[in-house]
Every structure is written in structure tokens, then in C-alpha cells.
Amino acid sequence: PVTFFPRVEASVRERRDEDRGAVSWPVRVWLGEGVFVVARAVDASPGGLRLTLSPRAKSMLHVDRSYTVELDLAAAPIRCMATVRHANGDVGLAFLERQPAFAGHGSLAEAPALT
């Protein structure tokens, strides 16, 4: 594969403590009281997530800012704090505390849609 921004990719890779697995999970990122954006996690590890979301939703998230993240996973819903680490294409989030509950979710695990 061709790498257009090797320094950026290397920098992102170096900050990641563990490999992420492919997933397809609906996610809410809370911006404030009663305000959230909807995204989809495309890979995850106990240390973070990579989200894909609309350009409008992405414009509401800011690098180095922390947000409450909510995943309505069938086995166990997760609500935690995460910091936006990058927004180059997709958005990379790092959890403030590891989420070991992700270990029980297999690759390409599907969660119900957020309502």
C-alpha cells in the first residue's frame, strides 16, 4: 500500500499501545447536555476506537478534547471518557481508562442500532 503521510501514520501508530480489531459498532459521542453526534466504530481495542462519521459531525469534535463516548453493545453497554487524538480522515479516540470489556467482543461484532 502507498503511504501519503508516513510521519503522521507513524506518529499515530506509535501512540497506540495495542492492536485494534475490526468492528462495526454504533457510537454516540456526547458534546454536552443532551447534544451528541452519531458515529460508527470501525476498529477498537481496550485503549481506543477509530470512528467514521459525517463531515458535519466530525467538525464538532476537536483534537485533544475529551468527550463521553457511549457504545450500546449487546453484551454490556459501555459509557466512558475518551480524548480525540487525531481527525485525519477518520477520528481516533484514546480512552482515559482502558476498557477491558472489549476483549469479549469478537472481530466484526455487531451491536444493535442506537435509537
MMTF fields as JSON, N, C-alpha, C and O atoms, coordinates in Angstrom:
{
  "mmtfVersion": "1.0.0",
  "mmtfProducer": "UNKNOWN",
  "numBonds": 459,
  "numAtoms": 460,
  "numGroups": 115,
  "numChains": 1,
  "numModels": 1,
  "chainsPerModel": [1],
  "groupsPerChain": [115],
  "chainIdList": ["A"],
  "bondAtomList": [4, 2, 8, 6, 12, 10, 16, 14, 20, 18, 24, 22, 28, 26, 32, 30, 36, 34, 40, 38, 44, 42, 48, 46, 52, 50, 56, 54, 60, 58, 64, 62, 68, 66, 72, 70, 76, 74, 80, 78, 84, 82, 88, 86, 92, 90, 96, 94, 100, 98, 104, 102, 108, 106, 112, 110, 116, 114, 120, 118, 124, 122, 128, 126, 132, 130, 136, 134, 140, 138, 144, 142, 148, 146, 152, 150, 156, 154, 160, 158, 164, 162, 168, 166, 172, 170, 176, 174, 180, 178, 184, 182, 188, 186, 192, 190, 196, 194, 200, 198, 204, 202, 208, 206, 212, 210, 216, 214, 220, 218, 224, 222, 228, 226, 232, 230, 236, 234, 240, 238, 244, 242, 248, 246, 252, 250, 256, 254, 260, 258, 264, 262, 268, 266, 272, 270, 276, 274, 280, 278, 284, 282, 288, 286, 292, 290, 296, 294, 300, 298, 304, 302, 308, 306, 312, 310, 316, 314, 320, 318, 324, 322, 328, 326, 332, 330, 336, 334, 340, 338, 344, 342, 348, 346, 352, 350, 356, 354, 360, 358, 364, 362, 368, 366, 372, 370, 376, 374, 380, 378, 384, 382, 388, 386, 392, 390, 396, 394, 400, 398, 404, 402, 408, 406, 412, 410, 416, 414, 420, 418, 424, 422, 428, 426, 432, 430, 436, 434, 440, 438, 444, 442, 448, 446, 452, 450, 456, 454],
  "bondOrderList": [1, 1, 1, 1, 1, 1, 1, 1, 1, 1, 1, 1, 1, 1, 1, 1, 1, 1, 1, 1, 1, 1, 1, 1, 1, 1, 1, 1, 1, 1, 1, 1, 1, 1, 1, 1, 1, 1, 1, 1, 1, 1, 1, 1, 1, 1, 1, 1, 1, 1, 1, 1, 1, 1, 1, 1, 1, 1, 1, 1, 1, 1, 1, 1, 1, 1, 1, 1, 1, 1, 1, 1, 1, 1, 1, 1, 1, 1, 1, 1, 1, 1, 1, 1, 1, 1, 1, 1, 1, 1, 1, 1, 1, 1, 1, 1, 1, 1, 1, 1, 1, 1, 1, 1, 1, 1, 1, 1, 1, 1, 1, 1, 1, 1],
  "groupList": [{"groupName": "PRO", "atomNameList": ["N", "CA", "C", "O"], "elementList": ["N", "C", "C", "O"], "formalChargeList": [0, 0, 0, 0], "bondAtomList": [1, 0, 2, 1, 3, 2], "bondOrderList": [1, 1, 2], "singleLetterCode": "P", "chemCompType": "L-PEPTIDE LINKING"}, {"groupName": "VAL", "atomNameList": ["N", "CA", "C", "O"], "elementList": ["N", "C", "C", "O"], "formalChargeList": [0, 0, 0, 0], "bondAtomList": [1, 0, 2, 1, 3, 2], "bondOrderList": [1, 1, 2], "singleLetterCode": "V", "chemCompType": "L-PEPTIDE LINKING"}, {"groupName": "THR", "atomNameList": ["N", "CA", "C", "O"], "elementList": ["N", "C", "C", "O"], "formalChargeList": [0, 0, 0, 0], "bondAtomList": [1, 0, 2, 1, 3, 2], "bondOrderList": [1, 1, 2], "singleLetterCode": "T", "chemCompType": "L-PEPTIDE LINKING"}, {"groupName": "PHE", "atomNameList": ["N", "CA", "C", "O"], "elementList": ["N", "C", "C", "O"], "formalChargeList": [0, 0, 0, 0], "bondAtomList": [1, 0, 2, 1, 3, 2], "bondOrderList": [1, 1, 2], "singleLetterCode": "F", "chemCompType": "L-PEPTIDE LINKING"}, {"groupName": "ARG", "atomNameList": ["N", "CA", "C", "O"], "elementList": ["N", "C", "C", "O"], "formalChargeList": [0, 0, 0, 0], "bondAtomList": [1, 0, 2, 1, 3, 2], "bondOrderList": [1, 1, 2], "singleLetterCode": "R", "chemCompType": "L-PEPTIDE LINKING"}, {"groupName": "GLU", "atomNameList": ["N", "CA", "C", "O"], "elementList": ["N", "C", "C", "O"], "formalChargeList": [0, 0, 0, 0], "bondAtomList": [1, 0, 2, 1, 3, 2], "bondOrderList": [1, 1, 2], "singleLetterCode": "E", "chemCompType": "L-PEPTIDE LINKING"}, {"groupName": "ALA", "atomNameList": ["N", "CA", "C", "O"], "elementList": ["N", "C", "C", "O"], "formalChargeList": [0, 0, 0, 0], "bondAtomList": [1, 0, 2, 1, 3, 2], "bondOrderList": [1, 1, 2], "singleLetterCode": "A", "chemCompType": "L-PEPTIDE LINKING"}, {"groupName": "SER", "atomNameList": ["N", "CA", "C", "O"], "elementList": ["N", "C", "C", "O"], "formalChargeList": [0, 0, 0, 0], "bondAtomList": [1, 0, 2, 1, 3, 2], "bondOrderList": [1, 1, 2], "singleLetterCode": "S", "chemCompType": "L-PEPTIDE LINKING"}, {"groupName": "ASP", "atomNameList": ["N", "CA", "C", "O"], "elementList": ["N", "C", "C", "O"], "formalChargeList": [0, 0, 0, 0], "bondAtomList": [1, 0, 2, 1, 3, 2], "bondOrderList": [1, 1, 2], "singleLetterCode": "D", "chemCompType": "L-PEPTIDE LINKING"}, {"groupName": "GLY", "atomNameList": ["N", "CA", "C", "O"], "elementList": ["N", "C", "C", "O"], "formalChargeList": [0, 0, 0, 0], "bondAtomList": [1, 0, 2, 1, 3, 2], "bondOrderList": [1, 1, 2], "singleLetterCode": "G", "chemCompType": "PEPTIDE LINKING"}, {"groupName": "TRP", "atomNameList": ["N", "CA", "C", "O"], "elementList": ["N", "C", "C", "O"], "formalChargeList": [0, 0, 0, 0], "bondAtomList": [1, 0, 2, 1, 3, 2], "bondOrderList": [1, 1, 2], "singleLetterCode": "W", "chemCompType": "L-PEPTIDE LINKING"}, {"groupName": "LEU", "atomNameList": ["N", "CA", "C", "O"], "elementList": ["N", "C", "C", "O"], "formalChargeList": [0, 0, 0, 0], "bondAtomList": [1, 0, 2, 1, 3, 2], "bondOrderList": [1, 1, 2], "singleLetterCode": "L", "chemCompType": "L-PEPTIDE LINKING"}, {"groupName": "LYS", "atomNameList": ["N", "CA", "C", "O"], "elementList": ["N", "C", "C", "O"], "formalChargeList": [0, 0, 0, 0], "bondAtomList": [1, 0, 2, 1, 3, 2], "bondOrderList": [1, 1, 2], "singleLetterCode": "K", "chemCompType": "L-PEPTIDE LINKING"}, {"groupName": "MET", "atomNameList": ["N", "CA", "C", "O"], "elementList": ["N", "C", "C", "O"], "formalChargeList": [0, 0, 0, 0], "bondAtomList": [1, 0, 2, 1, 3, 2], "bondOrderList": [1, 1, 2], "singleLetterCode": "M", "chemCompType": "L-PEPTIDE LINKING"}, {"groupName": "HIS", "atomNameList": ["N", "CA", "C", "O"], "elementList": ["N", "C", "C", "O"], "formalChargeList": [0, 0, 0, 0], "bondAtomList": [1, 0, 2, 1, 3, 2], "bondOrderList": [1, 1, 2], "singleLetterCode": "H", "chemCompType": "L-PEPTIDE LINKING"}, {"groupName": "TYR", "atomNameList": ["N", "CA", "C", "O"], "elementList": ["N", "C", "C", "O"], "formalChargeList": [0, 0, 0, 0], "bondAtomList": [1, 0, 2, 1, 3, 2], "bondOrderList": [1, 1, 2], "singleLetterCode": "Y", "chemCompType": "L-PEPTIDE LINKING"}, {"groupName": "ILE", "atomNameList": ["N", "CA", "C", "O"], "elementList": ["N", "C", "C", "O"], "formalChargeList": [0, 0, 0, 0], "bondAtomList": [1, 0, 2, 1, 3, 2], "bondOrderList": [1, 1, 2], "singleLetterCode": "I", "chemCompType": "L-PEPTIDE LINKING"}, {"groupName": "CYS", "atomNameList": ["N", "CA", "C", "O"], "elementList": ["N", "C", "C", "O"], "formalChargeList": [0, 0, 0, 0], "bondAtomList": [1, 0, 2, 1, 3, 2], "bondOrderList": [1, 1, 2], "singleLetterCode": "C", "chemCompType": "L-PEPTIDE LINKING"}, {"groupName": "ASN", "atomNameList": ["N", "CA", "C", "O"], "elementList": ["N", "C", "C", "O"], "formalChargeList": [0, 0, 0, 0], "bondAtomList": [1, 0, 2, 1, 3, 2], "bondOrderList": [1, 1, 2], "singleLetterCode": "N", "chemCompType": "L-PEPTIDE LINKING"}, {"groupName": "GLN", "atomNameList": ["N", "CA", "C", "O"], "elementList": ["N", "C", "C", "O"], "formalChargeList": [0, 0, 0, 0], "bondAtomList": [1, 0, 2, 1, 3, 2], "bondOrderList": [1, 1, 2], "singleLetterCode": "Q", "chemCompType": "L-PEPTIDE LINKING"}],
  "groupTypeList": [0, 1, 2, 3, 3, 0, 4, 1, 5, 6, 7, 1, 4, 5, 4, 4, 8, 5, 8, 4, 9, 6, 1, 7, 10, 0, 1, 4, 1, 10, 11, 9, 5, 9, 1, 3, 1, 1, 6, 4, 6, 1, 8, 6, 7, 0, 9, 9, 11, 4, 11, 2, 11, 7, 0, 4, 6, 12, 7, 13, 11, 14, 1, 8, 4, 7, 15, 2, 1, 5, 11, 8, 11, 6, 6, 6, 0, 16, 4, 17, 13, 6, 2, 1, 4, 14, 6, 18, 9, 8, 1, 9, 11, 6, 3, 11, 5, 4, 19, 0, 6, 3, 6, 9, 14, 9, 7, 11, 6, 5, 6, 0, 6, 11, 2],
  "groupIdList": [1, 2, 3, 4, 5, 6, 7, 8, 9, 10, 11, 12, 13, 14, 15, 16, 17, 18, 19, 20, 21, 22, 23, 24, 25, 26, 27, 28, 29, 30, 31, 32, 33, 34, 35, 36, 37, 38, 39, 40, 41, 42, 43, 44, 45, 46, 47, 48, 49, 50, 51, 52, 53, 54, 55, 56, 57, 58, 59, 60, 61, 62, 63, 64, 65, 66, 67, 68, 69, 70, 71, 72, 73, 74, 75, 76, 77, 78, 79, 80, 81, 82, 83, 84, 85, 86, 87, 88, 89, 90, 91, 92, 93, 94, 95, 96, 97, 98, 99, 100, 101, 102, 103, 104, 105, 106, 107, 108, 109, 110, 111, 112, 113, 114, 115],
  "secStructList": [7, 7, 7, 1, 7, 2, 2, 2, 2, 2, 2, 2, 2, 2, 2, 7, 7, 1, 7, 7, 3, 3, 3, 3, 3, 3, 3, 3, 3, 3, 3, 3, 6, 6, 3, 3, 3, 3, 3, 3, 3, 3, 3, 3, 3, 6, 6, 3, 3, 3, 3, 3, 7, 7, 2, 2, 2, 2, 2, 6, 7, 7, 6, 6, 7, 3, 3, 3, 3, 3, 3, 7, 7, 1, 1, 7, 7, 3, 3, 3, 3, 3, 3, 3, 3, 3, 7, 1, 1, 1, 3, 3, 3, 3, 3, 1, 1, 7, 7, 4, 4, 4, 4, 4, 1, 7, 6, 6, 7, 5, 7, 7, 7, 7, 7],
  "xCoordList": [0.826, 0.0, 0.863, 1.979, 0.352, 1.045, 0.742, -0.405, 1.761, 1.589, 1.862, 2.981, 0.838, 0.985, 1.576, 2.277, 1.298, 1.787, 2.463, 1.909, 3.658, 4.297, 4.545, 4.406, 4.908, 5.169, 3.896, 3.923, 2.784, 1.508, 1.121, 0.757, 1.195, 0.831, 1.738, 1.258, 3.031, 3.964, 3.66, 3.707, 3.348, 3.028, 1.787, 1.766, 0.756, -0.475, -0.183, -0.647, 0.585, 0.914, 1.697, 1.443, 2.642, 3.493, 2.709, 3.076, 1.64, 0.85, -0.056, -0.503, -0.331, -1.249, -0.512, 0.541, -1.069, -0.439, -0.707, 0.072, -1.799, -2.152, -2.887, -3.441, -2.881, -3.546, -5.046, -5.611, -5.683, -7.138, -7.708, -7.086, -8.898, -9.595, -10.74, -11.312, -11.073, -12.172, -13.501, -13.774, -14.324, -15.653, -16.621, -16.213, -17.869, -18.886, -19.911, -20.916, -19.631, -20.457, -20.994, -20.245, -22.273, -22.787, -22.274, -22.178, -21.949, -21.361, -22.048, -22.364, -22.27, -22.683, -21.504, -20.902, -21.183, -20.168, -20.908, -21.433, -20.938, -21.688, -20.873, -19.744, -21.464, -20.799, -21.138, -20.389, -22.253, -22.72, -24.072, -24.514, -24.716, -26.011, -27.035, -27.471, -27.409, -28.437, -28.013, -28.854, -26.724, -26.248, -25.188, -24.191, -25.415, -24.441, -24.379, -25.283, -23.287, -23.173, -23.129, -22.651, -23.637, -23.649, -22.507, -22.286, -21.783, -20.648, -20.682, -21.543, -19.736, -19.593, -18.142, -17.235, -17.925, -16.575, -16.227, -17.007, -15.057, -14.626, -13.465, -13.186, -12.785, -11.859, -11.761, -12.026, -11.369, -11.377, -10.336, -9.945, -9.903, -9.049, -9.436, -10.202, -8.928, -9.217, -8.707, -9.094, -7.839, -7.283, -7.916, -7.672, -8.741, -9.323, -10.163, -10.359, -10.66, -11.539, -11.124, -10.513, -11.463, -11.406, -12.827, -13.52, -13.263, -14.634, -14.698, -13.802, -15.768, -16.112, -17.418, -18.322, -17.516, -18.706, -18.839, -17.91, -19.986, -20.235, -19.301, -18.832, -19.029, -18.178, -18.745, -17.988, -20.06, -20.673, -20.421, -20.035, -20.642, -20.406, -18.926, -18.582, -18.055, -16.61, -16.179, -15.288, -16.802, -16.431, -16.761, -16.261, -17.594, -17.978, -17.024, -17.104, -16.121, -15.149, -13.808, -13.438, -13.085, -11.83, -10.692, -10.836, -9.561, -8.376, -7.96, -7.994, -7.57, -7.126, -8.26, -8.0, -9.497, -10.633, -11.22, -11.231, -11.706, -12.301, -13.822, -14.423, -14.42, -15.873, -16.335, -15.561, -17.6, -18.215, -18.607, -19.252, -18.215, -18.489, -19.398, -19.174, -20.415, -21.391, -21.522, -21.823, -21.293, -21.463, -22.544, -22.429, -23.584, -24.698, -24.481, -25.217, -23.454, -23.12, -24.072, -24.468, -24.435, -25.406, -24.939, -25.735, -23.674, -23.16, -23.104, -23.435, -22.695, -22.572, -22.389, -21.345, -23.388, -23.221, -22.013, -21.719, -21.325, -20.134, -20.318, -20.704, -20.038, -20.05, -18.757, -18.516, -17.932, -16.627, -16.162, -16.807, -15.044, -14.444, -13.31, -12.553, -13.216, -12.149, -11.708, -12.494, -10.438, -9.857, -9.616, -9.115, -9.974, -9.716, -8.218, -7.648, -7.579, -6.138, -5.811, -4.796, -6.667, -6.464, -7.8, -8.727, -7.873, -9.077, -8.663, -9.234, -7.66, -7.166, -7.945, -7.606, -8.971, -9.844, -10.82, -11.757, -10.613, -11.43, -10.95, -9.947, -11.678, -11.336, -10.811, -11.466, -9.633, -9.048, -9.288, -8.995, -9.82, -10.087, -9.236, -9.062, -8.711, -7.995, -8.822, -9.162, -9.144, -9.902, -9.041, -7.833, -9.658, -8.925, -8.625, -7.633, -9.485, -9.238, -9.454, -10.393, -8.579, -8.72, -10.104, -10.7, -10.611, -11.929, -11.768, -11.928, -11.45, -11.222, -12.455, -12.333, -13.642, -14.867, -14.794, -15.484, -13.974, -13.861, -13.247, -13.447, -12.514, -11.848, -12.851, -12.508, -14.073, -15.081, -15.811, -16.611, -15.562, -16.253, -15.359, -14.246, -15.854, -15.067, -14.927, -15.576, -14.085, -13.899, -15.216, -15.961, -15.481, -16.707, -17.969, -19.029, -17.851, -19.035, -20.018, -19.616, -21.264, -22.293, -23.148, -23.639, -23.324, -24.185, -25.493, -25.542, -26.546, -27.805, -27.672, -26.794, -28.526, -28.505, -28.898, -29.729, -28.301, -28.681, -30.024, -30.264, -30.886, -32.204, -32.355, -33.398],
  "yCoordList": [-1.2, 0.0, 1.254, 1.249, 2.302, 3.582, 4.384, 4.445, 4.99, 5.839, 7.273, 7.613, 8.118, 9.506, 10.384, 11.354, 10.05, 10.838, 9.916, 9.661, 9.409, 8.416, 8.906, 8.13, 10.168, 10.672, 10.682, 10.339, 11.078, 11.097, 9.682, 9.426, 8.752, 7.366, 6.777, 6.082, 7.039, 6.515, 7.105, 6.399, 8.396, 9.05, 8.437, 8.184, 8.199, 7.589, 6.181, 5.784, 5.422, 4.046, 4.004, 3.148, 4.921, 4.918, 5.198, 4.7, 5.984, 6.3, 5.15, 5.085, 4.25, 3.147, 2.071, 1.596, 1.685, 0.69, -0.739, -1.639, -0.96, -2.325, -2.323, -1.307, -3.473, -3.591, -3.469, -3.864, -2.912, -2.807, -3.856, -4.227, -4.328, -5.296, -4.626, -3.649, -5.152, -4.604, -4.845, -5.949, -3.801, -3.878, -3.062, -2.37, -3.148, -2.289, -1.998, -2.695, -0.941, -0.604, 0.814, 1.727, 1.015, 2.386, 3.054, 2.422, 4.328, 5.075, 6.433, 7.063, 6.871, 8.255, 8.961, 8.442, 10.144, 10.986, 12.211, 13.021, 12.327, 13.403, 14.686, 14.715, 15.759, 17.055, 17.939, 18.857, 17.663, 18.46, 17.937, 16.88, 18.669, 18.272, 18.062, 19.017, 16.804, 16.479, 16.591, 16.462, 16.831, 17.001, 15.946, 15.836, 15.171, 14.151, 14.026, 14.46, 13.42, 13.052, 11.534, 10.867, 11.006, 9.563, 9.215, 9.885, 8.158, 7.699, 6.18, 5.543, 5.614, 4.161, 3.836, 4.346, 2.973, 2.483, 1.45, 0.535, 1.598, 0.652, -0.214, -1.255, 0.211, -0.687, -0.258, 0.892, -1.225, -0.963, -1.819, -2.885, -1.316, -2.062, -1.589, -0.634, -2.23, -1.733, -0.306, 0.336, 0.191, 1.531, 2.617, 3.798, 2.244, 3.287, 2.768, 1.564, 3.722, 3.439, 4.28, 5.339, 3.795, 4.631, 4.757, 3.758, 6.0, 6.272, 6.809, 7.515, 6.462, 7.102, 7.847, 7.324, 9.063, 9.866, 10.908, 11.121, 11.555, 12.542, 13.738, 14.0, 14.469, 15.659, 16.674, 17.303, 16.832, 17.788, 17.348, 18.159, 16.059, 15.553, 15.676, 16.052, 15.358, 15.432, 16.856, 17.054, 17.843, 19.243, 19.683, 20.708, 18.919, 19.264, 18.678, 19.026, 17.789, 17.173, 17.879, 18.299, 18.006, 18.751, 17.909, 17.273, 17.918, 17.175, 17.661, 18.857, 16.715, 16.929, 17.27, 17.576, 17.222, 17.432, 16.074, 15.154, 15.955, 14.696, 14.768, 15.811, 13.643, 13.525, 12.242, 11.299, 12.215, 10.978, 10.186, 10.713, 8.918, 8.029, 6.915, 6.347, 6.615, 5.6, 4.558, 4.885, 3.304, 2.174, 1.282, 0.823, 1.039, 0.215, -1.215, -1.722, -1.861, -3.227, -4.207, -4.013, -5.251, -6.222, -6.879, -7.04, -7.258, -7.956, -7.041, -7.464, -5.816, -4.871, -3.462, -3.158, -2.598, -1.212, -0.572, -0.858, 0.29, 0.948, 2.454, 2.955, 3.163, 4.628, 5.05, 4.708, 5.791, 6.157, 7.476, 8.018, 7.98, 9.201, 8.836, 7.893, 9.606, 9.394, 10.745, 11.689, 10.814, 12.027, 11.833, 10.791, 12.844, 12.802, 12.979, 13.992, 11.992, 12.034, 12.547, 13.214, 12.236, 12.753, 12.76, 12.031, 13.594, 13.668, 13.765, 14.538, 12.968, 12.909, 11.819, 10.642, 12.184, 11.169, 10.717, 11.443, 9.516, 9.049, 9.728, 10.442, 9.496, 10.109, 9.035, 8.013, 9.26, 8.331, 8.814, 9.963, 7.935, 8.257, 7.376, 6.188, 7.949, 7.185, 7.261, 8.351, 6.103, 6.081, 6.611, 6.377, 7.32, 7.789, 6.629, 6.658, 5.603, 4.364, 3.199, 3.203, 2.196, 1.016, 0.412, 0.468, -0.163, -0.789, -2.286, -2.74, -3.061, -4.497, -5.237, -6.358, -4.641, -5.294, -5.573, -6.468, -4.826, -5.058, -6.414, -6.952, -6.963, -8.245, -9.345, -10.298, -9.237, -10.269, -10.13, -10.998, -9.071, -8.84, -9.268, -8.767, -10.192, -10.722, -9.739, -8.693, -10.083, -9.277, -9.168, -10.139, -7.982, -7.686, -7.944, -8.233, -7.839, -7.974, -6.865, -5.723, -7.185, -6.221, -5.875, -6.768, -4.623, -4.172, -3.67, -3.328, -3.622, -3.09, -1.608, -0.933, -1.106, 0.31, 1.152, 0.742, 2.328, 3.254, 3.861, 4.222, 3.971, 4.569, 5.869, 6.516],
  "zCoordList": [0.0, 0.0, 0.0, 0.518, -0.57, -0.644, 0.614, 1.057, 1.181, 2.355, 1.944, 1.561, 2.023, 1.611, 2.708, 2.419, 3.957, 5.079, 6.086, 7.156, 5.76, 6.622, 8.043, 8.988, 8.216, 9.57, 10.41, 11.592, 9.796, 10.519, 10.897, 12.045, 9.944, 10.233, 11.302, 12.198, 11.229, 12.226, 13.595, 14.602, 13.635, 14.899, 15.535, 16.739, 14.734, 15.247, 15.734, 16.802, 14.956, 15.328, 16.64, 17.487, 16.81, 17.999, 19.273, 20.337, 19.19, 20.379, 20.774, 21.919, 19.86, 20.127, 20.909, 20.483, 22.06, 22.922, 22.484, 22.798, 21.762, 21.376, 20.041, 19.62, 19.389, 18.1, 18.267, 19.287, 17.242, 17.236, 16.304, 15.309, 16.636, 15.798, 15.062, 15.545, 13.891, 13.096, 13.802, 14.274, 13.867, 14.472, 13.623, 12.69, 13.945, 13.343, 14.43, 14.563, 15.213, 16.369, 16.249, 15.899, 16.532, 16.607, 17.881, 18.933, 17.772, 18.889, 18.994, 17.985, 20.217, 20.474, 21.131, 22.071, 20.628, 21.252, 21.785, 21.021, 23.105, 23.754, 23.76, 24.249, 23.205, 23.121, 24.31, 24.644, 24.939, 26.071, 26.505, 26.055, 27.367, 27.909, 26.788, 26.145, 26.567, 25.583, 24.128, 23.238, 23.858, 22.478, 22.186, 22.9, 21.125, 20.748, 19.239, 18.525, 18.76, 17.35, 17.284, 18.201, 16.18, 15.966, 15.03, 14.02, 15.377, 14.573, 14.524, 15.131, 13.796, 13.757, 14.049, 13.391, 15.054, 15.337, 14.275, 14.012, 13.669, 12.633, 13.1, 12.505, 14.166, 14.848, 16.304, 16.654, 17.154, 18.594, 19.302, 18.828, 20.449, 21.375, 22.77, 22.901, 23.804, 25.151, 25.387, 26.364, 24.496, 24.656, 23.819, 24.064, 22.812, 21.979, 20.837, 20.671, 20.047, 18.909, 17.716, 17.864, 16.539, 15.334, 14.842, 14.65, 14.637, 14.233, 12.817, 12.357, 12.145, 10.886, 11.134, 11.785, 10.618, 10.839, 9.747, 8.968, 9.69, 8.641, 8.821, 9.929, 7.725, 7.845, 8.847, 9.586, 8.872, 9.819, 11.264, 12.106, 11.547, 12.903, 13.262, 14.383, 12.308, 12.557, 12.894, 13.719, 12.265, 12.519, 13.944, 14.409, 14.633, 16.007, 17.052, 18.23, 16.619, 17.523, 17.375, 16.279, 18.479, 18.465, 19.04, 20.084, 18.336, 18.775, 20.163, 20.455, 21.006, 22.387, 23.356, 24.52, 22.9, 23.799, 24.164, 23.346, 25.393, 25.86, 25.815, 26.072, 25.485, 25.363, 26.032, 26.195, 26.417, 26.872, 25.637, 24.731, 25.603, 24.472, 24.973, 26.042, 24.196, 24.589, 23.485, 22.337, 23.849, 22.93, 23.517, 24.653, 22.75, 23.225, 22.752, 21.905, 23.312, 22.919, 23.587, 24.736, 22.87, 23.37, 24.668, 25.593, 24.754, 25.934, 27.157, 28.264, 26.964, 28.079, 27.53, 26.954, 27.699, 27.238, 27.926, 29.087, 27.195, 27.728, 27.596, 26.54, 28.677, 28.685, 29.371, 30.529, 28.649, 29.189, 28.58, 27.683, 29.073, 28.546, 27.588, 27.821, 26.506, 25.529, 24.979, 24.897, 24.605, 24.046, 22.56, 22.136, 21.765, 20.324, 20.117, 20.52, 19.487, 19.238, 17.842, 17.643, 16.879, 15.524, 14.8, 15.154, 13.785, 12.96, 11.498, 10.729, 11.123, 9.74, 9.027, 9.147, 8.297, 7.708, 8.765, 9.097, 9.302, 10.416, 11.699, 11.698, 12.791, 14.072, 15.012, 15.217, 15.585, 16.547, 17.964, 18.294, 18.801, 20.203, 21.107, 20.835, 22.169, 23.201, 24.478, 24.939, 25.048, 26.295, 27.431, 27.461, 28.361, 29.535, 30.474, 31.202, 30.461, 31.202, 30.252, 29.455, 30.337, 29.471, 29.621, 30.697, 28.545, 28.532, 28.28, 27.148, 29.327, 29.138, 28.64, 28.146, 28.757, 28.276, 26.776, 26.288, 26.035, 24.593, 24.284, 23.195, 25.217, 24.973, 24.652, 23.952, 25.144, 24.901, 23.585, 23.237, 22.845, 21.583, 20.432, 20.276, 19.633, 18.53, 17.389, 17.364, 16.46, 15.265, 14.514, 14.382, 14.034, 13.296, 14.12, 13.565, 15.44, 16.296, 15.949, 15.725, 15.905, 15.518, 16.724, 17.415, 16.976, 18.064, 17.468, 16.286, 18.265, 17.754, 17.439, 17.977, 16.582, 16.224, 17.425, 18.236, 17.536, 18.591, 18.233, 17.081, 19.21, 18.955, 19.694, 19.6]
}
